[in-house]
Amino acid sequence: MNPQLKYSSLWLTLGGLLIALIWYLSLMPNPPDTGIDNGDKIEHLFAYGLLMSWFSQIYIQWKPRLWLMLGFILMGVLLEVLQGMTGFRTYSYADMAANSSGVFIGLLLSQGSMALLLQRFEQRVIKA
């Protein structure tokens, strides 16, 4: 865990809520429509990128990050399989690719200045 974060339990809870939101949106009968052709791919890319970059700020060591990466990719695949079983959603390889791409982008973003967003938020806004 990131020793610089004073509110790790808060950030983990919010991350858990983000995971729950992705599960809900992935399995709900009528997901929101972006109005853009294949706009859901952008949503998948953004959601999984946010998820990976969020948890990468909390778990800064490489080994946990690799496990998170694997877990989020498997979660995306599992959700697609479950969507195919619902009867009202479809199974999509393109969605799996967008999910996985988002995870990789989130991991890459966690190497730059974005890796410190939660830490900076604590220092400037919460004054931890």
C-alpha positions as CSV (number, residue, x, y, z in Angstrom):
1,M,0.0,0.0,0.0
2,N,1.0,3.6,-0.5
3,P,2.4,4.7,2.9
4,Q,1.9,8.4,1.9
5,L,-1.9,8.0,1.8
6,K,-3.5,8.6,5.2
7,Y,-7.0,7.7,4.1
8,S,-6.3,4.4,2.3
9,S,-9.5,2.8,3.7
10,L,-11.6,5.6,2.2
11,W,-9.9,5.3,-1.2
12,L,-10.4,1.5,-1.1
13,T,-14.0,1.9,-0.2
14,L,-14.6,4.3,-3.1
15,G,-12.7,2.0,-5.4
16,G,-15.0,-0.9,-4.3
17,L,-18.0,1.3,-5.1
18,L,-16.5,1.9,-8.6
19,I,-16.2,-1.8,-9.1
20,A,-19.8,-2.3,-8.0
21,L,-20.9,0.5,-10.3
22,I,-19.2,-1.2,-13.2
23,W,-20.9,-4.5,-12.4
24,Y,-24.3,-2.8,-12.2
25,L,-23.9,-0.9,-15.4
26,S,-22.6,-4.0,-17.2
27,L,-25.5,-6.1,-16.2
28,M,-28.4,-3.7,-16.2
29,P,-31.0,-4.2,-18.9
30,N,-30.9,-0.8,-20.5
31,P,-27.5,0.9,-20.1
32,P,-27.1,4.6,-20.8
33,D,-26.6,5.4,-24.4
34,T,-23.8,7.8,-25.4
35,G,-25.4,8.7,-28.7
36,I,-22.1,8.0,-30.4
37,D,-21.6,5.0,-32.7
38,N,-19.8,2.4,-30.7
39,G,-19.6,4.9,-27.8
40,D,-19.9,2.1,-25.3
41,K,-16.3,1.2,-26.3
42,I,-15.2,4.6,-25.0
43,E,-17.1,4.0,-21.8
44,H,-15.4,0.6,-21.4
45,L,-12.0,2.1,-22.0
46,F,-12.6,4.9,-19.6
47,A,-14.2,2.8,-16.8
48,Y,-11.4,0.2,-16.8
49,G,-8.7,2.9,-17.2
50,L,-10.1,4.8,-14.2
51,L,-10.4,1.5,-12.2
52,M,-6.7,0.5,-12.8
53,S,-5.3,4.0,-12.3
54,W,-7.4,4.4,-9.1
55,F,-6.1,1.2,-7.5
56,S,-2.5,1.8,-8.8
57,Q,-2.4,4.9,-6.6
58,I,-3.2,2.9,-3.5
59,Y,-1.1,-0.2,-4.4
60,I,2.2,1.3,-5.6
61,Q,4.3,-1.9,-5.7
62,W,4.5,-3.8,-9.0
63,K,3.4,-7.2,-7.7
64,P,0.0,-6.0,-6.4
65,R,-0.5,-3.9,-9.6
66,L,0.1,-6.9,-11.8
67,W,-2.5,-8.9,-9.8
68,L,-4.9,-6.0,-10.1
69,M,-4.3,-5.8,-13.8
70,L,-5.0,-9.5,-14.2
71,G,-8.1,-9.3,-11.9
72,F,-9.6,-6.4,-13.8
73,I,-9.0,-8.0,-17.2
74,L,-10.7,-11.2,-15.9
75,M,-13.5,-9.2,-14.5
76,G,-14.1,-7.6,-17.9
77,V,-14.2,-11.1,-19.5
78,L,-16.5,-12.5,-16.9
79,L,-18.9,-9.6,-17.2
80,E,-19.0,-10.1,-21.0
81,V,-19.8,-13.8,-20.5
82,L,-22.5,-12.9,-18.0
83,Q,-23.9,-10.3,-20.4
84,G,-24.2,-13.0,-23.0
85,M,-26.2,-15.2,-20.6
86,T,-28.7,-12.5,-19.7
87,G,-30.8,-12.6,-22.8
88,F,-31.0,-8.8,-22.9
89,R,-27.3,-7.9,-23.3
90,T,-24.7,-9.2,-25.7
91,Y,-21.3,-10.9,-25.5
92,S,-18.7,-8.8,-27.2
93,Y,-15.0,-9.4,-28.0
94,A,-14.7,-5.7,-28.8
95,D,-15.9,-4.8,-25.3
96,M,-13.4,-7.2,-23.8
97,A,-10.6,-5.6,-25.9
98,A,-11.8,-2.1,-24.8
99,N,-11.8,-3.2,-21.1
100,S,-8.3,-4.7,-21.4
101,S,-7.0,-1.6,-23.2
102,G,-8.4,0.6,-20.5
103,V,-6.6,-1.5,-17.9
104,F,-3.3,-1.1,-19.7
105,I,-3.8,2.6,-20.2
106,G,-4.6,3.0,-16.5
107,L,-1.5,1.2,-15.6
108,L,0.6,3.4,-17.9
109,L,-1.0,6.5,-16.5
110,S,-0.2,5.4,-13.0
111,Q,3.5,5.8,-13.9
112,G,3.3,9.5,-14.5
113,S,2.1,12.5,-12.6
114,M,-1.4,11.0,-12.3
115,A,0.1,8.5,-9.9
116,L,0.0,11.1,-7.2
117,L,-3.6,12.5,-7.6
118,L,-5.0,10.9,-4.4
119,Q,-1.9,11.9,-2.4
120,R,-2.1,15.5,-3.7
121,F,-5.8,15.6,-2.9
122,E,-5.1,14.6,0.6
123,Q,-2.4,17.1,1.0
124,R,-4.2,20.1,-0.5
125,V,-7.9,19.5,0.0
126,I,-8.1,17.3,3.1
127,K,-4.9,18.7,4.5
128,A,-3.8,15.3,5.8
